[in-house]
Amino acid sequence: MMNKTKPHIRMIDIAREAGVSRAVVTKVLSGAGSSIRVSAETAAMVRSIAERLDYRPNILASALGGRSSHIIGVHIDSMAPQTYFRTLAMTEYELTKRGYRIMIAVSHEDGRSVIESLQVFQQYGVEGVIFMCDDYTDRAEESQRELARHQPVICIGRPRVDIQVPYVNIDWGAGAEQAVRHLLARGKRRLGILLTQLEYALGCRLAGFRRAAAGNTEFCDCWHLSSLDGGISIPEAMERFVLPNRLDGLVMQNDIHAAFMMRELLRRGIRIPDEIAIVGHDNLEFGAGLYPSLTTISENHDQIGRKAVELLLKILKKEVVGPADYPSVAPSLIIREST
C-alpha cells in the first residue's frame, strides 16, 4: 500500500477549526495585522490547534510578505579545514536555541559562486548572513567586497580587505605564540614551523610564531610544505629542514600533518618529545588517541559560534555596533604527551 502524503496545513484550515477568521490566525501565528485585537484565550486556542495539526509556516511566503523569515544564511568553503565545519555546527546550535534556522551555501575556488550565493540568500529573504571568510577562492577580495551590499552580514575571521563589515576576530597568532612559549618552557631552543600557502590565517600564525621566538631561540625558521598531502610533503620537510637544522621543537599547520610527522620521526627512531617535541593545530579527536598523544591548539569553536550569533543578533536588533564591539576569540593550547 502506498503511503499517503501528509496534507499541508494552511492558516485557513486552522481558522475553520477554531471558528475564527484567517486574519485572526495570521495575527496570532505571524504577528501580521497589528490593528486586529485577539483575546488571550483565542490566541491560546489558535496556537493549540496549530500545534495539534502540525502547522508549518511557509517561510518563503512570509519573507515575500515582508515578515520575518527567521532564516540566517551561512556561506562556507566546501573544502575548508574540518575546523570550519565545527564552527558551522556550533553556529547552527546557537541560532537554533534562539529560534532561527540556517540556509547553507557552499562553494570552492569559485568567486562567482560566492557572489551568486549571497544573491540567493537575498532572494529567499534571509535576515542576515554569516560569512566564514577564507582565502580559497580565485576572487576572494571581490567576493568579500560583495558582502558590503548584503547587509546585515558579519564575517567569521577578519576579511582580507577593508570592507567595513563586522567580524569575529580569531587571534590565530596567539595560538602559535602559546605553542612557542610552551616549547621554550620545555627547554626547546631550535624551533621550526611547517606551513603550506601563506594565506591570511596562516600568515598570522607565522607572525605569532616569530614574535614569541624572537630573542629566545638558537634557531627558528619556517618551511613551506610543497603539498597539502602530508604523505608527500612531510618526508621532504624532514630531509631538507628538520634534520639539517637539528630542530628540537616543531609547530605544525594542522593535526593531520603532525600525525604524519610523528610517524616519520618514530620510523627513524627519533624520540618524541625527548629529542623533538610536536605541536599540532585543530584539536581533532584522533590526536588524543595517538601515541604519544598530540599537543595541539584548539580554536575554541563553541566561543566562535556563540560570539558570531550574538554579534549578528545585535545588528538585527538595530543596535549600534562599531569596531570596538567586534568580539575576539583566542585559541587555547591543549597540552599532551608529544611535548
N, C-alpha and C positions, 0 to 999 in steps of 0.2 A: 504494500500500500504506500502510495506517495505521501510524503509529509506535506501538509498544507502550510503555505506561507502565512506567518502571523500578520494580521492586518495592521496597517499603520494607523495609529490612533491620532485623530486630529482634535484641535480645540473644540470644533463644533460637536464632536462626539461627546466630549466631557460636558459641554453646555447642555446637551439634550438630557444626559443622565442626571445632571444637577438641577435641571429645570430653571436655568438662568440663561442670559444672553451670551453670545460668543464674546461680546465686548467685555463682559464681566470676567470671563475666563482669561481673556488676554491680559486684563489688568492684573489679575492675581498671579498669573504664571510668568509674565514678562515685564510687568510694570508699565506697559504702554497704556495710554488713555488716562492721564492724570486727573481729568475732570470727573471721572466716574468714582462714585463712592461705593465701597463694598464693606459690609459689616465683617467683624472678626469671625463670626460663626459661618457666614457664607464662604469666606476665604478659606477657612479650615476645611469645609466640606469639599470645595473645589480641589484643594491640594490632596485630600484623601482619595478622591475619585481618580485624579491624575496618577497617583502612586499605584492604586489598585489596577488600573488599566495599563500600567507601564508606559505612560506617555513619554515620548522623546521629542523634544523640540526640534524643529527644522533650523539648524544652525545657519545655513546659507540664507534662508528666507529672513531670519531675524537680522542678519547683517545687512541685507539689501533694504530692509525696512528701517535701517538706521538704529537698530537696537544693539545692545552689547552682544558680541559673539562668544565672549569668554574663551577665545582661542588665542594662543600665543604661537607665533611662527618661530621655528628654530632651524637655522642652517648650519650644517656640519659637513666637513670634507669626508667623503666616503672611505678614503684611505688614510685618515688621520690616525695617530697612535691610539692605542687602546684607552689611554687616559682621557682622551676627549670624550669617548663614549661613556666612561664612568661619570664624567661631569654632566653629560646629557641625561643620564639616568637620575642623578640627584636633582637636576633642574626640573625634570618631569615630576619627580616626587614632591618637590616643594610647591610647584604650581598646582598639582592635584589637591594638595592639602588646602589650597586657597580657592578651590572651585573652578580652576581653569583646566582646559585641555590643550594639547600641543599639536601643531602640524609641522612635520619634519620634512625638510628638503635636503637632499644630498647631491654632491657633485664632486668631481675630481679633475684637476688640471684643465678646467674649462671655465674661464672667467665669464663668458657669455651666459653659461648655465646659472651661475650665481646671480647675475642680474635678472634673468628670467624668473628665478625662484622668488626673488623679492617682489617682482611684479605679480606673481601668482598669489603670494601672501596678501597683497593689497586687494586683488580681485575677490578673495574669499573673506574679506573683512576682518582679518586678524587685528587684534587690538594693539599688539606690539610685536617686535621681532628681537630675538636674541641671536646674535651672530657670533659663532665661535671662530674668531679670527685665525687665519692660517696663512702660510706663505706657499701653499701647494699649487695655486693656480697660475696660469700664464699671464693673467691680467689682474693680479691681486690688488694692485693700487687702484685700478679702475673700478673693480667691484666694490672695494671699500668706500670709495668716494660716492658710489651709487647709494650707499646706506643713508647718506645725509638727506636724500629725497624721500625716505620711507620712515618718517618719524611716526610714533615713538620707537626707537631702536636703541639697543645697547650692545656692546661687544664684550665677549669674554676674552681677556687679553688685550693689551693696548694695540690699537691699529698701527700699522707701519707708517701711515700718512696722517697728517693733521687734518682730520675731517670733522672736528668739533662734535664727536659722538661720545656720549657717556660710556664708560667701560669699567669692568672689574679688573684691576691691575693684579697680575700674577707676578710676584717678585722672583722670577726664575734665577736671577743672580744670587739671591740669598741662599738657595739650596746648595749651590756649588761652594759658596763661602763656608757654610756649615760643614760640608764634606771635607774641605781642606783643613779647617781648624781641627776637626776630629782626627784626621790623619797626622797632623803635626803633634797633637797631644799623644798619639800612639808612637811618637818617635820617628815618623817617616819624614825624610827630607828630600828625596828625589821623586818628584811628582809629575804625573802626566794626565792629560785629559784627552779622550778619544771621541771625536765628533764627525758627523758627515757634513752636509752643506751648512753654512753658517747663516741660516735664515734668522729672523728676529729673535725667537726664543732661545735658540742655541747660542746666538751671539751674546745674549745677556748672561747665559750660563758661563761662557768662556770669560767674559769680563769679571764675573764674580770669582771665578777660579783664580784669575790673575791678581785680583785685589787682595785676596786672602793669602796668596802665596808670596807676594812681593816682599822681599827682605827677610823672609823666614825659611827659605829653602836653599839647598845647594844647586838644585836644578828643577826647573819647571817649564813645560812646553806643551803644545797641542799638536796632536797628529790627526790629520783629516782622513777618515776612512774612505776607501775607494768605492765602497758599496754598502747599501743598507743590509745586505746579506752577511751576517756575522761569520758564516762558514767560509766565506771568501775573504773578507776584509781583515778578520782578526789574526789569522796566521801571518799575513803580510805585515800588519802592525807589530806583531811580536818580533819578527826578524829584523825589521827596519827601524823600530822605535823603542820598544820596551827593553829588549836585551842589550842593544848597543849603549843605551843610556843608563843601564843598571837601575831602572826605576824600582822603587820600593812602595809606591802608592799610585793607584790608578782610579780616576773618576770616569765612569763610562756614560755614554749617551742614554742608554736605557738598560733595563734588566736583562733583556734578551742578549744584547751584546756582552753584558757582564757574564752571563752564563757561558757563552762561547769562549770568553777569555779565561774563565776559571777552568774550563775543560782543557784548553790549550796549555795552561800553566801546569795543571796536575798531570797531564800526559807527559810533560817534560820533567816531572819530579820536582817542580818548584813549589815550595810550601806556602799555603795561604792560611793565615796572614803573616806568618813569621818572616818570610822573605819578601812578600809583596801583598799589600792589602788592596781590596777591591771594593768600590762603592758603585752601586747601580743607580737607576733612576726610574720611577714609576710606581714602585711598591706593588708589583704584580704578585699574585698569590703564590706562584711557584717558587719565588725567591726564598720564602721561609722553609721550603722543602728541599732546597739544595744542601749539599754537604761540602764545605761548611755553608751554613745559611748566609744569605746575602744581605749585607748592609745596603740600604737603599734610601732614596729620597721620595717622600710622598708629597704630592701637590695639594693634598687636602681637598679632595673633590666635593665633600659634603659642604665645606665652607664656601667654595666657589659657587656651587649651585644655589645655595641659600642666599648669598650676597647678590648674585645676579638677579634672582627673582625679587628680592627686596628693593634693589635699585630700580628695576623696571616698573614695579608697582608704585613706587614714589612718583615716577614720571607720569604714569597713568592717572594718578590722583591729582595731577597738575601741581605737585609740589615743586618748588624751585630747587633745581639740582645743578650745582656747579662743580668744577674740578676738585674743590676741597671736599666734596661729598662722595667722590668716587672711592669705593672700598678697595682695600688691598689685601691679598692673601699671600702669606709667606709659606713656602714648603717646609716640611719637617724631616729631620734625619732619623731614620729608623735603624738603630744600631744592632747588628747581629754578629755572627762569628767571622765573617770574611774580613773584618778589620780588627 
